């Protein structure tokens, strides 16, 4: 049921199938961002039952390997000195996750986000192609989009937007936070059910996901999709989602994207 980063499915479940315990719907961090900006129509974050998360991606900022900016501080200094010298490419338009990450970064460089040079492409692959062709100097995106390039010598990830350094081949990539810029941007993946699903059925799903999250096969499938551990279920996830939506709404208001 595609459309609107989950908006079509969200509205259909709440309005037409609110009590179907066998219908479990996927969501992402992008869904929560759009909810915060009122893009899901008349329904809000309280209108479904948040069930379980299955992993997360993280935002990142990257440049060409031969870029003069070797660290995030180098890039931020350049942005602050001359915002027009930095062209950021990303796979989505104003108000999207990629734009929000770029805007928050620009803000930390004392640059008006609405004056930063931001080029929106279709999808996550095009900005990387533009970066390789030197049509943009920076890519703001998700780590999962960068995985194919991490072992090569063409792209340098300046920072990941996670609380702590990530495992594996990303272990040597510093976080924005450790470089002095408090920017954390998880892109979670998870599931919810309709608002009228019974407590008993809801709890069955919660318990099932808890068991699933501990299995080796689940962890293998999560890793294959370029996701990192982010295991929450039931009330813990409900609290997290509602806080994220509140935070996103405040950010959107600050940037003039929501009332």
Phi, psi and omega in degrees: 000069185287163174132129172064034182051043177100355184295319182297312179297318182302310181295321181294318181293313183294318186276324190246334185223049188292338185249010182282103184288342180270002180254111181244129190243137180278149173218167178223177176301329177296326176297317181293321178297316180292324174302317183295333182264008178075020184274001178261015178078220188282351182263147182237191186293339182272001189266005174224175176250112182286127194257297185201148171260153182236001179157176177212150168258176176222151174290160178204167176230133185223156177225172173293153181298332180266013178295147176290345181270106183270338181225167177298323179299320177302314181295315181296321178297318179295319179296317182293322181290316182208090182305329182289346182277351184243115178253119183259128176253143180206169187263025180199166188273183180301134181096347180284175177300315181298320179292317181299317178299316180295319181295318178295323178293315179301318180301321180287346175261014180062035178248134175297118182304330181282353178250357178289153179273105187235126180245121180268130177246172176270104177086168186281342182283325184297319178300324179294318177299318179295323177296316181296329178273002179065027176275336170230158182261341186220146172242128173253119184198207181250149181301324182300332178285339184265344185310316181298341185258352189295329181274356183267192183237026185251336184230140176242122174276117183282327182198148170253146183262059177240164180295318182228165177301150183264160185280177173069222185290354178263001186300333182267359180269120182287154173281159174296323184298315182289344177266007174098008181238108187282080180230113178237126183220088174281149176238087188283159173237138181194193184221154174221168174232172182295161186291340183254012173296134185296157179300321181295315180292320178300315180295326177299316179295318178302311181297321180295316179293323178301316179294317181300318183299340182268354184277152179295323181294320177300313181297323178296313181294323177297314181296321180298334180267009177071023180259160180246161183300131177200079187261109174222149176216162171054227185298324180299316178292319179303314179297316181297311182300315183293325176293317179299315181297320177297315179297316179299321181295319179295320177296317180297320177297318181298330180264007178074025183257352180210157180266000000 
